[in-house]
Every structure is written in structure tokens, then in C-alpha cells.
Amino acid sequence: MTTDDRPLAGKVALVAGGTRGGGRGIAVELGAAGATVYVTGRSSAAGRSALDRPETIEETAARVTAAGGRGIAHRTDHSDPDDVRALVDRIAAEQDGRLDVLVNSVWGGDPLTDWAHPLWEQDLETGLRLLRQAVETHVITSRLALPLMVARRSGLVVEVTDGNTARYRGSFFYDLAKSSVIRLAVAQAAELEPHGVAAVALTPGFLRSEAMLEHFGVTEATWRDGAAKDPNFAHSESPAYLGRAVAALAADPDVIAKTGRALATWGLYREYGFTDADGTQPDFAAHWAEHLVDEYGPLGDPL
């Protein structure tokens, strides 16, 4: 392979929340670009997280290695500063203090999200637990990992979110979590730019996670059959698409020009030319503008 095939050879990445879904897609595509990727989360061969799903960080790490990188699984509870500190200490020791890419993709909030009730009818502790899991974990991880990047005066932080505009996302605590993650990128960008480190928020479109495939009763090989249940599913994208967006950003020598922005796969594919795993280039914003705007309103202005 040429350096064009492996633009991230020699680079080190941490994908926090890399067990499944978008995090797994990002980890694998960073590996395909040649990176060493630390894959973290609570679901491992040693035991499942509270989500009780079968995917593990070891499986993701193996896929990273199979794709051409080096995958390293490290079981981490990102709500526990001591756990995250141990992870960062390991990276520093094994990689001579190097960390080039930090992806904050911890989520796990689906079973905590109440789509049926307004704030005043929701369970308060459940909503606050969602915020702790979806926002505080990102803060803890950045706080402890960023010194590695600042010391080298280079790097990229990617905050994975849902949506890149001010449109309300349908549930109070869900909306607050996803909007807050965008603001985390903005705040980190302001503080990191003088040190040569970029920070962005990034959203996929309609993501075909493992859970979403199960919901539609399909596999990644047969996913198009899901459009019979929901025509919008025909415009969905695989986790690889999100992963290739991150890999393209990480390989961009001028990524600092994008720092502080809320980005989307549907904008980045035009700039970088990447495709989804099946060779297509999904554009969910274009689909929204053509088919969903009358029902749900415009996506809104970028945050």
C-alpha cells in the first residue's frame, strides 16, 4: 500500500465509545487508514454493559486490525475519571505520549430517552442520568486526554452528535445532550486552537447501527428491505460512512481551518470524495429538504 492508501500510518487514535454503531465505524475506518486505534467502552468479553448488547470492544479492535490498522481494546467506564486516567496513562506509556485523534462517541442513551412526554412529565433521575452518560463522559475524557495533544501541539478532537443545527430533536433531555455535545466542540476549539489542536462536532445522517438494523429486521447485507417499513431508510448510511468522514478529517493537513464547526457526513463527502461501504454517497440533508421539510420543518441553521 502507498501512503495515499494509509494516510494515518503512524498516527494514534482513541475512540471512546467504540463498541458499536458510529463509534465502531469510526474506529474501523481509522484503522483502514493505517492508525493505531484504542477502542474503549464498557461492553467487553469480560461482561456486558447495562445495555446488555452482544457487541464488544474486542470485536471492534479485531476489525480495526483486519482493516489494516492496529486495534487495541481497553475496557473503560468513561464516567469514572480514574478509569479514564488509567487509559490515558496506558496510551502515553505505549505510544511515547502520542495521541493524534480523540473521538468522543460515548452515548448509550437510547433506553434512557423518553420520546413520549414533555419535560414536566419525565422521570428526572433518568433524564439527568442521560446527561451524565452522554455529556459528562465526554468532558471527563477530554479533560484527561487533551494534555497529550496540547503537549505535541497537534491533533483533532471529534465530538459525535446527532444533527448540526438548532432544530429541536424531539425529546428534552435527548435534545439537550446532543446540542451540548456540539457546544463541547465549540468550547474546546476556542481553548485548543492556540495550541494547534482542532475540535469539531460531527453528525451522521440516518445511521444504520446494529440496533437500527434489528429494529427494521434486516442485516447490513439486506438493509434496503427496510425501506418497505420506512421509505426514509432507503437514504440511510452505514457506520463506515461516518468513519470515513472522520478519517478524512484526520488526514487533512489543514483541518484546523474547520475547528469549532458542526459538520455532517452530507457536507464532507462533497469535499473529500469518500463513499459509503456500498459505493454510494448518501445525503440525508438533501433527502430531508425534498421529502421531510413539509412534515418536520427545515433542519435549521448550523450551530
Solvent accessible surface area in square Angstrom, and as a share of the most:
residue,aa,sasa,rsa
1,M,180,0.80
2,T,84,0.49
3,T,113,0.66
4,D,125,0.65
5,D,78,0.40
6,R,69,0.25
7,P,63,0.40
8,L,1,0.01
9,A,54,0.42
10,G,59,0.57
11,K,67,0.28
12,V,4,0.02
13,A,1,0.00
14,L,0,0.00
15,V,0,0.00
16,A,0,0.00
17,G,17,0.17
18,G,0,0.00
19,T,7,0.04
20,R,46,0.17
21,G,6,0.06
22,G,11,0.11
23,G,2,0.02
24,R,13,0.05
25,G,6,0.06
26,I,0,0.00
27,A,0,0.00
28,V,29,0.17
29,E,21,0.10
30,L,0,0.00
31,G,0,0.00
32,A,38,0.29
33,A,9,0.07
34,G,7,0.07
35,A,1,0.01
36,T,23,0.13
37,V,0,0.00
38,Y,0,0.00
39,V,0,0.00
40,T,0,0.00
41,G,7,0.07
42,R,80,0.29
43,S,3,0.02
44,S,5,0.03
45,A,85,0.66
46,A,93,0.72
47,G,29,0.27
48,R,130,0.47
49,S,15,0.10
50,A,98,0.76
51,L,49,0.24
52,D,95,0.49
53,R,38,0.14
54,P,74,0.47
55,E,13,0.06
56,T,20,0.12
57,I,1,0.01
58,E,67,0.30
59,E,78,0.35
60,T,0,0.00
61,A,8,0.06
62,A,61,0.48
63,R,127,0.46
64,V,0,0.00
65,T,74,0.43
66,A,92,0.71
67,A,34,0.26
68,G,29,0.28
69,G,15,0.14
70,R,135,0.49
71,G,17,0.16
72,I,14,0.07
73,A,30,0.23
74,H,38,0.17
75,R,121,0.44
76,T,1,0.01
77,D,50,0.26
78,H,7,0.03
79,S,60,0.39
80,D,54,0.28
81,P,60,0.38
82,D,98,0.51
83,D,52,0.27
84,V,0,0.00
85,R,107,0.39
86,A,53,0.41
87,L,0,0.00
88,V,12,0.07
89,D,84,0.43
90,R,80,0.29
91,I,0,0.00
92,A,31,0.24
93,A,87,0.67
94,E,83,0.37
95,Q,32,0.14
96,D,136,0.70
97,G,23,0.22
98,R,66,0.24
99,L,1,0.01
100,D,13,0.07
101,V,4,0.02
102,L,0,0.00
103,V,0,0.00
104,N,0,0.00
105,S,16,0.10
106,V,25,0.14
107,W,54,0.19
108,G,17,0.16
109,G,0,0.00
110,D,92,0.48
111,P,95,0.60
112,L,21,0.10
113,T,19,0.11
114,D,40,0.21
115,W,143,0.50
116,A,84,0.65
117,H,87,0.39
118,P,49,0.31
119,L,72,0.36
120,W,204,0.72
121,E,99,0.45
122,Q,25,0.11
123,D,89,0.46
124,L,113,0.56
125,E,92,0.41
126,T,36,0.21
127,G,2,0.02
128,L,69,0.34
129,R,108,0.40
130,L,0,0.00
131,L,33,0.17
132,R,92,0.34
133,Q,33,0.15
134,A,2,0.02
135,V,23,0.13
136,E,86,0.38
137,T,4,0.02
138,H,3,0.01
139,V,73,0.42
140,I,32,0.16
141,T,0,0.00
142,S,6,0.04
143,R,159,0.58
144,L,25,0.13
145,A,0,0.00
146,L,26,0.13
147,P,67,0.42
148,L,24,0.12
149,M,0,0.00
150,V,47,0.27
151,A,85,0.66
152,R,102,0.37
153,R,144,0.53
154,S,46,0.30
155,G,17,0.16
156,L,4,0.02
157,V,0,0.00
158,V,0,0.00
159,E,0,0.00
160,V,22,0.13
161,T,6,0.04
162,D,54,0.28
163,G,19,0.19
164,N,17,0.09
165,T,11,0.06
166,A,70,0.54
167,R,77,0.28
168,Y,124,0.47
169,R,18,0.07
170,G,41,0.39
171,S,3,0.02
172,F,74,0.31
173,F,10,0.04
174,Y,23,0.09
175,D,25,0.13
176,L,74,0.37
177,A,0,0.00
178,K,19,0.08
179,S,31,0.20
180,S,29,0.19
181,V,4,0.02
182,I,4,0.02
183,R,160,0.58
184,L,34,0.17
185,A,0,0.00
186,V,39,0.23
187,A,51,0.40
188,Q,23,0.10
189,A,5,0.04
190,A,74,0.57
191,E,133,0.60
192,L,8,0.04
193,E,90,0.40
194,P,90,0.57
195,H,65,0.29
196,G,35,0.33
197,V,0,0.00
198,A,1,0.01
199,A,0,0.00
200,V,0,0.00
201,A,1,0.00
202,L,0,0.00
203,T,0,0.00
204,P,15,0.09
205,G,16,0.15
206,F,37,0.16
207,L,35,0.18
208,R,5,0.02
209,S,24,0.15
210,E,39,0.18
211,A,43,0.33
212,M,61,0.27
213,L,22,0.11
214,E,106,0.48
215,H,119,0.53
216,F,17,0.07
217,G,67,0.64
218,V,20,0.11
219,T,79,0.46
220,E,73,0.33
221,A,96,0.74
222,T,64,0.37
223,W,16,0.06
224,R,133,0.48
225,D,97,0.50
226,G,2,0.02
227,A,27,0.21
228,A,102,0.79
229,K,127,0.54
230,D,37,0.19
231,P,100,0.63
232,N,36,0.19
233,F,0,0.00
234,A,50,0.39
235,H,74,0.33
236,S,2,0.02
237,E,0,0.00
238,S,4,0.03
239,P,24,0.15
240,A,17,0.14
241,Y,0,0.00
242,L,1,0.00
243,G,0,0.00
244,R,72,0.26
245,A,0,0.00
246,V,0,0.00
247,A,14,0.11
248,A,19,0.15
249,L,0,0.00
250,A,20,0.16
251,A,38,0.29
252,D,26,0.14
253,P,138,0.87
254,D,84,0.44
255,V,18,0.10
256,I,58,0.29
257,A,70,0.54
258,K,14,0.06
259,T,24,0.14
260,G,23,0.22
261,R,124,0.45
262,A,11,0.09
263,L,9,0.05
264,A,4,0.03
265,T,0,0.00
266,W,31,0.11
267,G,33,0.32
268,L,6,0.03
269,Y,30,0.11
270,R,150,0.55
271,E,102,0.46
272,Y,63,0.24
273,G,47,0.46
274,F,24,0.10
275,T,45,0.26
276,D,2,0.01
277,A,66,0.51
278,D,65,0.34
279,G,50,0.48
280,T,62,0.36
281,Q,76,0.34
282,P,20,0.12
283,D,24,0.12
284,F,25,0.10
285,A,23,0.17
286,A,51,0.39
287,H,14,0.06
288,W,23,0.08
289,A,67,0.52
290,E,132,0.59
291,H,108,0.48
292,L,14,0.07
293,V,46,0.27
294,D,143,0.74
295,E,125,0.56
296,Y,123,0.47
297,G,22,0.21
298,P,98,0.62
299,L,39,0.20
300,G,40,0.39
301,D,113,0.58
302,P,99,0.62
303,L,90,0.45
